[in-house]
Amino acid sequence: MTDSLARRERAALCDLAVEVGAGSPTECTGWTAKDLVIHLLVRERRLLGAAGIVLSPFSGFTARASAAYEKREYAALVEKLRSPGGLFVLGPVEKAANTFEYVVHHEDLRRAQPDWTPRELDPADVDALWAQLSKGLTFFGRKLPRPTVVRRADTGDTAVAKKGDDAVTITGDVVELILFLFGRESTQGLVFEGPDEAVAAIRSADLGA
């Protein structure tokens, strides 16, 4: 049975984490590779710590869980991350919750390296990413300040992120669209079309997710 994209991106992230080392920078401001690995472990293996990532009243649990992992050897942390924990061991949960998480964080680590180059995913993986993106686009585009449509550069397929008049259309590769909606600045080749003011508002918005 072929591993899911989420599982393959997990493995690739872990391989790269070992290659670049614990202190390597990432595209997540202020985070090293070790910080990124710890974030992923807390998210998967510490229930209250995971809650604190998105709910500030639980942030103390996140801090304590992160501090506990920080004391451990980097190589052991990466090895632990290679296998899903908690509910993420269930295939459907891993696919739904981890596909974008690991694609985005793998790119966070890749694109912080001085010699990184864009990669081409298998067309079937790109189609799967688009299906997940378009299905959940209202959620993924919730922070967009103006009506927005996203368009696949390869097929021309579109999906509405936020309804309204004078929408901005963002065209690009599927991975680049995902990265943009997750607030990443290192996107490549995106084209914005629409009213100048609306385009400026979208491009300057804090979409961090």
PyRosetta script that sets phi, psi and omega in degrees:
from pyrosetta import init, pose_from_sequence

init()
pose = pose_from_sequence("MTDSLARRERAALCDLAVEVGAGSPTECTGWTAKDLVIHLLVRERRLLGAAGIVLSPFSGFTARASAAYEKREYAALVEKLRSPGGLFVLGPVEKAANTFEYVVHHEDLRRAQPDWTPRELDPADVDALWAQLSKGLTFFGRKLPRPTVVRRADTGDTAVAKKGDDAVTITGDVVELILFLFGRESTQGLVFEGPDEAVAAIRSADLGA")
pose.set_psi(1, 131.0)
pose.set_omega(1, -178.9)
pose.set_phi(2, -73.3)
pose.set_psi(2, 135.7)
pose.set_omega(2, 177.4)
pose.set_phi(3, -64.0)
pose.set_psi(3, 148.9)
pose.set_omega(3, 177.1)
pose.set_phi(4, -67.7)
pose.set_psi(4, 163.4)
pose.set_omega(4, 176.6)
pose.set_phi(5, -60.1)
pose.set_psi(5, -40.3)
pose.set_omega(5, 178.5)
pose.set_phi(6, -58.2)
pose.set_psi(6, -43.9)
pose.set_omega(6, -179.3)
pose.set_phi(7, -68.4)
pose.set_psi(7, -38.8)
pose.set_omega(7, 179.8)
pose.set_phi(8, -69.3)
pose.set_psi(8, -37.7)
pose.set_omega(8, 177.0)
pose.set_phi(9, -68.5)
pose.set_psi(9, -35.3)
pose.set_omega(9, 174.5)
pose.set_phi(10, -58.9)
pose.set_psi(10, -49.4)
pose.set_omega(10, -177.9)
pose.set_phi(11, -63.0)
pose.set_psi(11, -41.7)
pose.set_omega(11, -179.4)
pose.set_phi(12, -66.4)
pose.set_psi(12, -39.6)
pose.set_omega(12, 177.4)
pose.set_phi(13, -62.3)
pose.set_psi(13, -45.0)
pose.set_omega(13, -179.0)
pose.set_phi(14, -64.6)
pose.set_psi(14, -41.5)
pose.set_omega(14, 177.8)
pose.set_phi(15, -59.9)
pose.set_psi(15, -45.2)
pose.set_omega(15, -179.3)
pose.set_phi(16, -67.7)
pose.set_psi(16, -37.8)
pose.set_omega(16, 178.7)
pose.set_phi(17, -59.6)
pose.set_psi(17, -40.8)
pose.set_omega(17, 177.0)
pose.set_phi(18, -65.9)
pose.set_psi(18, -43.2)
pose.set_omega(18, -176.7)
pose.set_phi(19, -62.9)
pose.set_psi(19, -43.9)
pose.set_omega(19, -172.8)
pose.set_phi(20, -88.4)
pose.set_psi(20, -22.8)
pose.set_omega(20, 176.9)
pose.set_phi(21, 94.5)
pose.set_psi(21, 162.2)
pose.set_omega(21, -171.9)
pose.set_phi(22, -61.4)
pose.set_psi(22, -35.4)
pose.set_omega(22, -174.9)
pose.set_phi(23, -90.0)
pose.set_psi(23, 5.0)
pose.set_omega(23, -178.6)
pose.set_phi(24, -63.6)
pose.set_psi(24, 142.5)
pose.set_omega(24, 177.9)
pose.set_phi(25, -71.0)
pose.set_psi(25, 163.1)
pose.set_omega(25, 173.6)
pose.set_phi(26, -132.9)
pose.set_psi(26, 173.2)
pose.set_omega(26, 176.3)
pose.set_phi(27, -79.4)
pose.set_psi(27, -5.2)
pose.set_omega(27, 174.3)
pose.set_phi(28, -84.9)
pose.set_psi(28, 113.2)
pose.set_omega(28, -172.3)
pose.set_phi(29, -51.7)
pose.set_psi(29, 123.7)
pose.set_omega(29, 177.0)
pose.set_phi(30, 83.9)
pose.set_psi(30, -4.4)
pose.set_omega(30, -177.9)
pose.set_phi(31, -99.4)
pose.set_psi(31, 136.0)
pose.set_omega(31, 167.7)
pose.set_phi(32, -90.4)
pose.set_psi(32, 177.1)
pose.set_omega(32, 175.9)
pose.set_phi(33, -59.4)
pose.set_psi(33, -39.2)
pose.set_omega(33, 179.3)
pose.set_phi(34, -64.9)
pose.set_psi(34, -41.0)
pose.set_omega(34, 177.3)
pose.set_phi(35, -59.1)
pose.set_psi(35, -40.7)
pose.set_omega(35, -179.7)
pose.set_phi(36, -65.5)
pose.set_psi(36, -44.3)
pose.set_omega(36, 178.0)
pose.set_phi(37, -60.9)
pose.set_psi(37, -43.4)
pose.set_omega(37, 179.3)
pose.set_phi(38, -63.0)
pose.set_psi(38, -43.0)
pose.set_omega(38, 177.5)
pose.set_phi(39, -55.9)
pose.set_psi(39, -45.4)
pose.set_omega(39, -178.0)
pose.set_phi(40, -67.8)
pose.set_psi(40, -37.5)
pose.set_omega(40, 178.1)
pose.set_phi(41, -67.3)
pose.set_psi(41, -43.7)
pose.set_omega(41, 178.2)
pose.set_phi(42, -61.4)
pose.set_psi(42, -43.6)
pose.set_omega(42, -179.2)
pose.set_phi(43, -58.4)
pose.set_psi(43, -37.5)
pose.set_omega(43, -174.5)
pose.set_phi(44, -93.3)
pose.set_psi(44, -30.0)
pose.set_omega(44, -166.4)
pose.set_phi(45, -118.8)
pose.set_psi(45, -6.1)
pose.set_omega(45, 178.3)
pose.set_phi(46, -125.6)
pose.set_psi(46, 100.6)
pose.set_omega(46, -171.5)
pose.set_phi(47, -57.0)
pose.set_psi(47, -51.8)
pose.set_omega(47, -179.4)
pose.set_phi(48, -69.6)
pose.set_psi(48, -34.7)
pose.set_omega(48, 175.9)
pose.set_phi(49, -63.8)
pose.set_psi(49, -39.6)
pose.set_omega(49, 177.2)
pose.set_phi(50, -63.8)
pose.set_psi(50, -39.5)
pose.set_omega(50, 178.2)
pose.set_phi(51, -60.7)
pose.set_psi(51, -36.8)
pose.set_omega(51, -178.3)
pose.set_phi(52, -68.9)
pose.set_psi(52, -16.3)
pose.set_omega(52, 177.4)
pose.set_phi(53, -67.1)
pose.set_psi(53, -31.8)
pose.set_omega(53, -176.6)
pose.set_phi(54, -116.0)
pose.set_psi(54, -15.5)
pose.set_omega(54, -178.2)
pose.set_phi(55, -122.5)
pose.set_psi(55, 110.4)
pose.set_omega(55, -173.7)
pose.set_phi(56, -57.5)
pose.set_psi(56, -32.4)
pose.set_omega(56, 178.5)
pose.set_phi(57, -60.7)
pose.set_psi(57, -20.1)
pose.set_omega(57, -179.3)
pose.set_phi(58, -101.5)
pose.set_psi(58, 7.3)
pose.set_omega(58, -173.2)
pose.set_phi(59, -62.0)
pose.set_psi(59, -27.4)
pose.set_omega(59, 177.7)
pose.set_phi(60, -62.8)
pose.set_psi(60, -36.9)
pose.set_omega(60, 177.2)
pose.set_phi(61, -64.4)
pose.set_psi(61, -39.4)
pose.set_omega(61, 178.7)
pose.set_phi(62, -62.7)
pose.set_psi(62, -45.3)
pose.set_omega(62, -179.0)
pose.set_phi(63, -62.2)
pose.set_psi(63, -42.9)
pose.set_omega(63, -178.5)
pose.set_phi(64, -69.0)
pose.set_psi(64, -40.6)
pose.set_omega(64, 178.6)
pose.set_phi(65, -64.8)
pose.set_psi(65, -40.6)
pose.set_omega(65, 179.2)
pose.set_phi(66, -65.0)
pose.set_psi(66, -41.6)
pose.set_omega(66, -180.0)
pose.set_phi(67, -63.5)
pose.set_psi(67, -37.0)
pose.set_omega(67, 178.6)
pose.set_phi(68, -65.3)
pose.set_psi(68, -42.3)
pose.set_omega(68, 178.3)
pose.set_phi(69, -68.6)
pose.set_psi(69, -34.0)
pose.set_omega(69, -178.0)
pose.set_phi(70, -58.1)
pose.set_psi(70, -29.3)
pose.set_omega(70, -177.8)
pose.set_phi(71, -75.7)
pose.set_psi(71, -13.0)
pose.set_omega(71, -175.3)
pose.set_phi(72, -90.8)
pose.set_psi(72, 158.3)
pose.set_omega(72, 179.4)
pose.set_phi(73, -65.5)
pose.set_psi(73, 140.4)
pose.set_omega(73, -177.1)
pose.set_phi(74, -59.0)
pose.set_psi(74, -46.7)
pose.set_omega(74, -177.6)
pose.set_phi(75, -58.9)
pose.set_psi(75, -38.2)
pose.set_omega(75, 179.6)
pose.set_phi(76, -68.7)
pose.set_psi(76, -36.6)
pose.set_omega(76, 178.3)
pose.set_phi(77, -64.7)
pose.set_psi(77, -45.3)
pose.set_omega(77, 179.8)
pose.set_phi(78, -62.9)
pose.set_psi(78, -42.2)
pose.set_omega(78, 179.8)
pose.set_phi(79, -62.3)
pose.set_psi(79, -39.2)
pose.set_omega(79, 177.8)
pose.set_phi(80, -63.9)
pose.set_psi(80, -38.3)
pose.set_omega(80, -178.0)
pose.set_phi(81, -69.1)
pose.set_psi(81, -21.3)
pose.set_omega(81, -177.5)
pose.set_phi(82, -60.5)
pose.set_psi(82, -26.2)
pose.set_omega(82, 179.5)
pose.set_phi(83, -112.0)
pose.set_psi(83, 135.3)
pose.set_omega(83, 178.9)
pose.set_phi(84, -62.4)
pose.set_psi(84, 151.8)
pose.set_omega(84, 176.1)
pose.set_phi(85, -123.8)
pose.set_psi(85, 168.1)
pose.set_omega(85, 178.0)
pose.set_phi(86, 58.7)
pose.set_psi(86, -142.4)
pose.set_omega(86, -179.5)
pose.set_phi(87, -67.8)
pose.set_psi(87, -14.4)
pose.set_omega(87, -177.0)
pose.set_phi(88, -72.2)
pose.set_psi(88, -8.2)
pose.set_omega(88, 174.4)
pose.set_phi(89, -70.6)
pose.set_psi(89, -17.9)
pose.set_omega(89, 178.1)
pose.set_phi(90, -81.0)
pose.set_psi(90, 124.4)
pose.set_omega(90, -175.4)
pose.set_phi(91, -49.5)
pose.set_psi(91, -51.7)
pose.set_omega(91, -179.1)
pose.set_phi(92, -62.5)
pose.set_psi(92, -35.6)
pose.set_omega(92, 178.4)
pose.set_phi(93, -68.6)
pose.set_psi(93, -44.6)
pose.set_omega(93, 179.6)
pose.set_phi(94, -61.0)
pose.set_psi(94, -44.0)
pose.set_omega(94, -179.5)
pose.set_phi(95, -62.5)
pose.set_psi(95, -45.7)
pose.set_omega(95, -176.2)
pose.set_phi(96, -71.0)
pose.set_psi(96, -40.1)
pose.set_omega(96, -171.7)
pose.set_phi(97, -98.0)
pose.set_psi(97, -19.1)
pose.set_omega(97, -171.0)
pose.set_phi(98, -114.1)
pose.set_psi(98, -13.3)
pose.set_omega(98, -176.5)
pose.set_phi(99, -60.9)
pose.set_psi(99, -56.9)
pose.set_omega(99, 178.9)
pose.set_phi(100, -65.6)
pose.set_psi(100, -39.4)
pose.set_omega(100, -177.7)
pose.set_phi(101, -55.4)
pose.set_psi(101, -45.9)
pose.set_omega(101, -175.8)
pose.set_phi(102, -83.6)
pose.set_psi(102, -31.5)
pose.set_omega(102, 172.9)
pose.set_phi(103, -61.0)
pose.set_psi(103, -48.6)
pose.set_omega(103, -177.6)
pose.set_phi(104, -65.2)
pose.set_psi(104, -47.8)
pose.set_omega(104, -177.1)
pose.set_phi(105, -72.2)
pose.set_psi(105, -29.6)
pose.set_omega(105, 172.2)
pose.set_phi(106, -61.4)
pose.set_psi(106, -44.4)
pose.set_omega(106, 177.6)
pose.set_phi(107, -66.7)
pose.set_psi(107, -33.5)
pose.set_omega(107, 176.6)
pose.set_phi(108, -57.5)
pose.set_psi(108, -40.3)
pose.set_omega(108, 179.9)
pose.set_phi(109, -78.7)
pose.set_psi(109, -43.0)
pose.set_omega(109, 179.9)
pose.set_phi(110, -58.7)
pose.set_psi(110, -49.2)
pose.set_omega(110, -169.8)
pose.set_phi(111, -78.0)
pose.set_psi(111, -8.6)
pose.set_omega(111, 174.2)
pose.set_phi(112, -85.9)
pose.set_psi(112, -6.2)
pose.set_omega(112, -180.0)
pose.set_phi(113, -88.1)
pose.set_psi(113, 141.3)
pose.set_omega(113, -174.2)
pose.set_phi(114, -63.9)
pose.set_psi(114, -24.2)
pose.set_omega(114, -175.4)
pose.set_phi(115, -106.8)
pose.set_psi(115, 19.1)
pose.set_omega(115, -175.3)
pose.set_phi(116, -68.8)
pose.set_psi(116, 149.5)
pose.set_omega(116, 174.4)
pose.set_phi(117, -135.2)
pose.set_psi(117, 152.3)
pose.set_omega(117, 177.0)
pose.set_phi(118, -58.4)
pose.set_psi(118, 149.1)
pose.set_omega(118, 178.4)
pose.set_phi(119, -119.5)
pose.set_psi(119, 158.5)
pose.set_omega(119, 177.5)
pose.set_phi(120, -109.8)
pose.set_psi(120, 119.6)
pose.set_omega(120, 176.1)
pose.set_phi(121, -81.6)
pose.set_psi(121, 159.5)
pose.set_omega(121, 173.8)
pose.set_phi(122, -58.6)
pose.set_psi(122, 137.4)
pose.set_omega(122, -178.9)
pose.set_phi(123, -53.4)
pose.set_psi(123, -34.1)
pose.set_omega(123, 178.7)
pose.set_phi(124, -66.3)
pose.set_psi(124, -36.8)
pose.set_omega(124, 177.0)
pose.set_phi(125, -68.0)
pose.set_psi(125, -39.5)
pose.set_omega(125, 178.3)
pose.set_phi(126, -62.9)
pose.set_psi(126, -42.9)
pose.set_omega(126, 177.9)
pose.set_phi(127, -61.7)
pose.set_psi(127, -40.2)
pose.set_omega(127, 179.6)
pose.set_phi(128, -65.8)
pose.set_psi(128, -40.7)
pose.set_omega(128, 177.4)
pose.set_phi(129, -63.5)
pose.set_psi(129, -42.8)
pose.set_omega(129, 179.2)
pose.set_phi(130, -63.3)
pose.set_psi(130, -42.2)
pose.set_omega(130, 179.7)
pose.set_phi(131, -60.5)
pose.set_psi(131, -42.8)
pose.set_omega(131, 179.6)
pose.set_phi(132, -69.9)
pose.set_psi(132, -39.3)
pose.set_omega(132, 179.9)
pose.set_phi(133, -65.4)
pose.set_psi(133, -49.9)
pose.set_omega(133, -175.9)
pose.set_phi(134, -66.8)
pose.set_psi(134, -34.2)
pose.set_omega(134, 178.9)
pose.set_phi(135, -66.8)
pose.set_psi(135, -37.6)
pose.set_omega(135, -176.7)
pose.set_phi(136, -107.7)
pose.set_psi(136, 21.9)
pose.set_omega(136, -169.8)
pose.set_phi(137, -66.6)
pose.set_psi(137, -30.2)
pose.set_omega(137, 176.7)
pose.set_phi(138, -60.2)
pose.set_psi(138, -39.9)
pose.set_omega(138, 177.6)
pose.set_phi(139, -72.4)
pose.set_psi(139, -48.8)
pose.set_omega(139, -176.2)
pose.set_phi(140, -65.9)
pose.set_psi(140, -25.8)
pose.set_omega(140, 179.5)
pose.set_phi(141, -100.6)
pose.set_psi(141, 17.6)
pose.set_omega(141, -173.4)
pose.set_phi(142, -63.5)
pose.set_psi(142, -24.9)
pose.set_omega(142, -177.7)
pose.set_phi(143, -92.2)
pose.set_psi(143, -3.0)
pose.set_omega(143, 178.8)
pose.set_phi(144, -64.4)
pose.set_psi(144, 132.2)
pose.set_omega(144, -176.0)
pose.set_phi(145, -82.8)
pose.set_psi(145, -11.7)
pose.set_omega(145, -177.0)
pose.set_phi(146, -136.3)
pose.set_psi(146, 159.8)
pose.set_omega(146, 175.0)
pose.set_phi(147, -53.6)
pose.set_psi(147, 134.7)
pose.set_omega(147, -172.2)
pose.set_phi(148, -143.8)
pose.set_psi(148, 140.0)
pose.set_omega(148, 172.2)
pose.set_phi(149, -121.6)
pose.set_psi(149, 139.4)
pose.set_omega(149, 174.4)
pose.set_phi(150, -110.1)
pose.set_psi(150, 143.9)
pose.set_omega(150, -176.8)
pose.set_phi(151, -131.6)
pose.set_psi(151, 131.6)
pose.set_omega(151, 173.5)
pose.set_phi(152, -70.0)
pose.set_psi(152, 128.0)
pose.set_omega(152, 179.9)
pose.set_phi(153, -69.8)
pose.set_psi(153, -30.2)
pose.set_omega(153, -174.6)
pose.set_phi(154, -80.5)
pose.set_psi(154, -34.2)
pose.set_omega(154, -175.8)
pose.set_phi(155, -115.1)
pose.set_psi(155, -19.2)
pose.set_omega(155, -176.0)
pose.set_phi(156, 83.5)
pose.set_psi(156, -0.9)
pose.set_omega(156, 177.9)
pose.set_phi(157, -62.9)
pose.set_psi(157, 144.1)
pose.set_omega(157, -178.9)
pose.set_phi(158, -126.1)
pose.set_psi(158, 160.3)
pose.set_omega(158, 174.8)
pose.set_phi(159, -149.1)
pose.set_psi(159, 146.9)
pose.set_omega(159, -177.5)
pose.set_phi(160, -91.7)
pose.set_psi(160, 123.2)
pose.set_omega(160, 177.8)
pose.set_phi(161, -89.8)
pose.set_psi(161, -39.4)
pose.set_omega(161, 178.5)
pose.set_phi(162, -148.8)
pose.set_psi(162, 123.9)
pose.set_omega(162, -175.0)
pose.set_phi(163, -76.5)
pose.set_psi(163, 153.1)
pose.set_omega(163, 175.9)
pose.set_phi(164, 149.9)
pose.set_psi(164, 170.2)
pose.set_omega(164, 179.8)
pose.set_phi(165, -77.5)
pose.set_psi(165, 157.9)
pose.set_omega(165, 177.3)
pose.set_phi(166, 53.7)
pose.set_psi(166, 47.9)
pose.set_omega(166, -177.9)
pose.set_phi(167, -70.0)
pose.set_psi(167, 148.0)
pose.set_omega(167, 171.1)
pose.set_phi(168, -87.9)
pose.set_psi(168, 135.1)
pose.set_omega(168, 175.7)
pose.set_phi(169, -105.4)
pose.set_psi(169, 126.8)
pose.set_omega(169, 177.9)
pose.set_phi(170, -110.5)
pose.set_psi(170, 119.3)
pose.set_omega(170, -178.2)
pose.set_phi(171, -111.7)
pose.set_psi(171, 136.8)
pose.set_omega(171, 177.6)
pose.set_phi(172, 176.5)
pose.set_psi(172, -179.9)
pose.set_omega(172, 174.5)
pose.set_phi(173, -64.3)
pose.set_psi(173, 150.5)
pose.set_omega(173, -173.8)
pose.set_phi(174, -60.0)
pose.set_psi(174, -44.5)
pose.set_omega(174, 179.9)
pose.set_phi(175, -62.1)
pose.set_psi(175, -39.3)
pose.set_omega(175, -179.9)
pose.set_phi(176, -66.4)
pose.set_psi(176, -37.5)
pose.set_omega(176, 176.2)
pose.set_phi(177, -62.8)
pose.set_psi(177, -43.2)
pose.set_omega(177, 178.4)
pose.set_phi(178, -62.0)
pose.set_psi(178, -46.6)
pose.set_omega(178, 180.0)
pose.set_phi(179, -60.1)
pose.set_psi(179, -40.7)
pose.set_omega(179, 179.1)
pose.set_phi(180, -62.9)
pose.set_psi(180, -45.0)
pose.set_omega(180, -178.7)
pose.set_phi(181, -68.4)
pose.set_psi(181, -19.7)
pose.set_omega(181, 174.7)
pose.set_phi(182, -92.8)
pose.set_psi(182, 11.9)
pose.set_omega(182, 172.9)
pose.set_phi(183, 80.5)
pose.set_psi(183, 17.8)
pose.set_omega(183, -179.6)
pose.set_phi(184, -84.5)
pose.set_psi(184, 142.0)
pose.set_omega(184, -176.9)
pose.set_phi(185, -95.9)
pose.set_psi(185, -11.5)
pose.set_omega(185, -174.6)
pose.set_phi(186, -92.4)
pose.set_psi(186, 31.6)
pose.set_omega(186, 180.0)
pose.set_phi(187, -73.3)
pose.set_psi(187, 156.7)
pose.set_omega(187, -177.1)
pose.set_phi(188, -124.8)
pose.set_psi(188, 131.2)
pose.set_omega(188, 166.9)
pose.set_phi(189, 74.7)
pose.set_psi(189, 15.2)
pose.set_omega(189, 178.3)
pose.set_phi(190, -75.9)
pose.set_psi(190, 141.3)
pose.set_omega(190, 178.9)
pose.set_phi(191, -117.9)
pose.set_psi(191, 127.5)
pose.set_omega(191, -179.3)
pose.set_phi(192, -109.0)
pose.set_psi(192, 126.3)
pose.set_omega(192, 179.4)
pose.set_phi(193, -127.1)
pose.set_psi(193, 132.0)
pose.set_omega(193, 179.6)
pose.set_phi(194, 151.9)
pose.set_psi(194, -175.6)
pose.set_omega(194, 178.5)
pose.set_phi(195, -55.2)
pose.set_psi(195, 136.6)
pose.set_omega(195, -175.2)
pose.set_phi(196, -54.4)
pose.set_psi(196, -43.6)
pose.set_omega(196, -177.3)
pose.set_phi(197, -64.6)
pose.set_psi(197, -40.5)
pose.set_omega(197, -179.7)
pose.set_phi(198, -68.2)
pose.set_psi(198, -42.0)
pose.set_omega(198, 177.9)
pose.set_phi(199, -60.7)
pose.set_psi(199, -44.3)
pose.set_omega(199, -180.0)
pose.set_phi(200, -62.5)
pose.set_psi(200, -39.4)
pose.set_omega(200, -179.7)
pose.set_phi(201, -64.9)
pose.set_psi(201, -41.2)
pose.set_omega(201, -179.5)
pose.set_phi(202, -69.3)
pose.set_psi(202, -42.2)
pose.set_omega(202, -177.1)
pose.set_phi(203, -69.4)
pose.set_psi(203, -24.1)
pose.set_omega(203, -179.0)
pose.set_phi(204, -99.1)
pose.set_psi(204, -2.1)
pose.set_omega(204, -176.3)
pose.set_phi(205, -71.8)
pose.set_psi(205, 150.1)
pose.set_omega(205, 175.1)
pose.set_phi(206, -87.4)
pose.set_psi(206, 101.6)
pose.set_omega(206, -177.1)
pose.set_phi(207, -103.6)
pose.set_psi(207, 11.8)
pose.set_omega(207, -175.6)
pose.set_phi(208, -50.1)
pose.set_psi(208, 130.6)
pose.set_omega(208, -179.1)
pose.set_phi(209, -139.3)
pose.dump_pdb("model.pdb")
